[in-house]
Amino acid sequence: MDIVEFVKSITIQVVIVAWALFFLSWVVGWALKGMPIPFTRVKKVGERILEDGVWAAFWLAVGSSVFALISYIASSLYQPLPPPPSV
């Protein structure tokens, strides 16, 4: 395994875990916000979790795009050298 493949695999694993955490916070936020209880404090916590989840998804998308761009540039620059010309 070369360094480019290693970085790609680590990046993919981190992004998958981050999207899973975003989805979990999204579900918990909507569950707290939509609970039929008269406690507004709990509903506001759910709303804050939703807002933080939206910001996290935005930054995760931006970060994933940056990592994909870096990976593309690194893989295009990391080409094996051609063999020397034979006479």
C-alpha atoms as a printed R data frame, in Angstrom:
   type eleno elety resid chain resno       x      y       z
1  ATOM     1    CA   MET     A     1   0.000  0.000   0.000
2  ATOM     2    CA   ASP     A     2   1.498  3.297  -1.033
3  ATOM     3    CA   ILE     A     3   1.049  6.592   0.763
4  ATOM     4    CA   VAL     A     4  -1.677  7.868  -1.579
5  ATOM     5    CA   GLU     A     5  -3.878  4.820  -1.018
6  ATOM     6    CA   PHE     A     6  -3.266  5.035   2.727
7  ATOM     7    CA   VAL     A     7  -4.346  8.688   2.860
8  ATOM     8    CA   LYS     A     8  -7.412  7.933   0.719
9  ATOM     9    CA   SER     A     9  -8.497  5.056   2.965
10 ATOM    10    CA   ILE     A    10  -8.034  7.089   6.157
11 ATOM    11    CA   THR     A    11  -9.925 10.022   4.642
12 ATOM    12    CA   ILE     A    12 -12.817  7.794   3.583
13 ATOM    13    CA   GLN     A    13 -13.059  6.218   7.028
14 ATOM    14    CA   VAL     A    14 -13.040  9.591   8.796
15 ATOM    15    CA   VAL     A    15 -15.693 11.008   6.445
16 ATOM    16    CA   ILE     A    16 -17.943  7.958   6.940
17 ATOM    17    CA   VAL     A    17 -17.733  8.276  10.723
18 ATOM    18    CA   ALA     A    18 -18.391 12.030  10.539
19 ATOM    19    CA   TRP     A    19 -21.493 11.570   8.348
20 ATOM    20    CA   ALA     A    20 -22.765  8.874  10.719
21 ATOM    21    CA   LEU     A    21 -22.372 11.250  13.670
22 ATOM    22    CA   PHE     A    22 -24.147 13.980  11.720
23 ATOM    23    CA   PHE     A    23 -27.043 11.638  10.971
24 ATOM    24    CA   LEU     A    24 -27.240 10.598  14.625
25 ATOM    25    CA   SER     A    25 -27.321 14.215  15.801
26 ATOM    26    CA   TRP     A    26 -29.947 15.025  13.160
27 ATOM    27    CA   VAL     A    27 -32.211 12.223  14.394
28 ATOM    28    CA   VAL     A    28 -31.712 13.109  18.068
29 ATOM    29    CA   GLY     A    29 -32.295 16.809  17.370
30 ATOM    30    CA   TRP     A    30 -35.580 16.186  15.554
31 ATOM    31    CA   ALA     A    31 -36.654 13.711  18.233
32 ATOM    32    CA   LEU     A    32 -36.067 16.258  20.990
33 ATOM    33    CA   LYS     A    33 -37.622 19.114  19.043
34 ATOM    34    CA   GLY     A    34 -40.714 17.134  18.078
35 ATOM    35    CA   MET     A    35 -41.425 15.509  21.433
36 ATOM    36    CA   PRO     A    36 -44.949 16.225  22.657
37 ATOM    37    CA   ILE     A    37 -43.854 17.530  26.068
38 ATOM    38    CA   PRO     A    38 -44.410 21.000  27.485
39 ATOM    39    CA   PHE     A    39 -40.714 21.613  28.291
40 ATOM    40    CA   THR     A    40 -39.475 24.352  25.979
41 ATOM    41    CA   ARG     A    41 -35.932 23.969  27.239
42 ATOM    42    CA   VAL     A    42 -35.763 20.432  25.836
43 ATOM    43    CA   LYS     A    43 -37.179 21.615  22.517
44 ATOM    44    CA   LYS     A    44 -34.596 24.406  22.335
45 ATOM    45    CA   VAL     A    45 -31.818 21.883  22.956
46 ATOM    46    CA   GLY     A    46 -33.170 19.840  20.050
47 ATOM    47    CA   GLU     A    47 -33.211 22.953  17.885
48 ATOM    48    CA   ARG     A    48 -29.604 23.752  18.819
49 ATOM    49    CA   ILE     A    49 -28.548 20.195  17.992
50 ATOM    50    CA   LEU     A    50 -30.250 20.519  14.591
51 ATOM    51    CA   GLU     A    51 -28.528 23.826  13.902
52 ATOM    52    CA   ASP     A    52 -25.155 22.402  14.887
53 ATOM    53    CA   GLY     A    53 -25.847 19.388  12.683
54 ATOM    54    CA   VAL     A    54 -26.534 21.598   9.671
55 ATOM    55    CA   TRP     A    55 -23.296 23.510  10.232
56 ATOM    56    CA   ALA     A    56 -21.425 20.242  10.698
57 ATOM    57    CA   ALA     A    57 -22.844 18.888   7.430
58 ATOM    58    CA   PHE     A    58 -21.800 22.065   5.622
59 ATOM    59    CA   TRP     A    59 -18.234 21.955   6.931
60 ATOM    60    CA   LEU     A    60 -18.062 18.220   6.361
61 ATOM    61    CA   ALA     A    61 -19.049 18.714   2.721
62 ATOM    62    CA   VAL     A    62 -16.471 21.482   2.317
63 ATOM    63    CA   GLY     A    63 -13.780 19.408   4.019
64 ATOM    64    CA   SER     A    64 -14.610 16.348   1.942
65 ATOM    65    CA   SER     A    65 -14.308 18.418  -1.212
66 ATOM    66    CA   VAL     A    66 -10.941 19.785  -0.127
67 ATOM    67    CA   PHE     A    67  -9.685 16.299   0.760
68 ATOM    68    CA   ALA     A    68 -10.912 14.963  -2.586
69 ATOM    69    CA   LEU     A    69  -9.114 17.773  -4.407
70 ATOM    70    CA   ILE     A    70  -5.894 17.144  -2.482
71 ATOM    71    CA   SER     A    71  -6.177 13.421  -3.151
72 ATOM    72    CA   TYR     A    72  -6.726 14.059  -6.865
73 ATOM    73    CA   ILE     A    73  -3.730 16.380  -7.074
74 ATOM    74    CA   ALA     A    74  -1.548 13.962  -5.121
75 ATOM    75    CA   SER     A    75  -2.548 11.002  -7.274
76 ATOM    76    CA   SER     A    76  -1.926 12.946 -10.483
77 ATOM    77    CA   LEU     A    77   1.499 14.090  -9.284
78 ATOM    78    CA   TYR     A    78   2.430 10.660  -7.935
79 ATOM    79    CA   GLN     A    79   2.977  8.991 -11.276
80 ATOM    80    CA   PRO     A    80   5.856  6.577 -11.736
81 ATOM    81    CA   LEU     A    81   8.665  7.949 -13.797
82 ATOM    82    CA   PRO     A    82   8.847  6.657 -17.347
83 ATOM    83    CA   PRO     A    83  11.716  4.349 -18.169
84 ATOM    84    CA   PRO     A    84  14.799  6.011 -19.600
85 ATOM    85    CA   PRO     A    85  15.100  5.961 -23.361
86 ATOM    86    CA   SER     A    86  17.086  3.081 -24.763
87 ATOM    87    CA   VAL     A    87  19.455  3.699 -27.568
